[in-house]
Amino acid sequence: MIIFILGIRGILLNRRNILIMSMPIESMLLAVNLNFLVFSVSLDDMMGQSFASLVPTVAAAESAIGLAIFFITFRVRGTIAVESIKCIQG
């Protein structure tokens, strides 16, 4: 739970660079994964461990798509600052 709260705090405090904002999201995914494993062992159920094996797959897909968006944004705008990306909103 502490890692998850630190991830939320990291997102709220680092709002200047999108790349730095994505790192707390990864730590939040790891905190959820750790909770799945701990509760799976304490409840003697394999379902949490099966979900825990899927979380790194989702995290890898999220990182790949996020990095692709970062590179395209950097090529078009020349920066990945959040202030310049706010003008993309419809």
Salt bridges, closest charged atoms under 4 A:
none
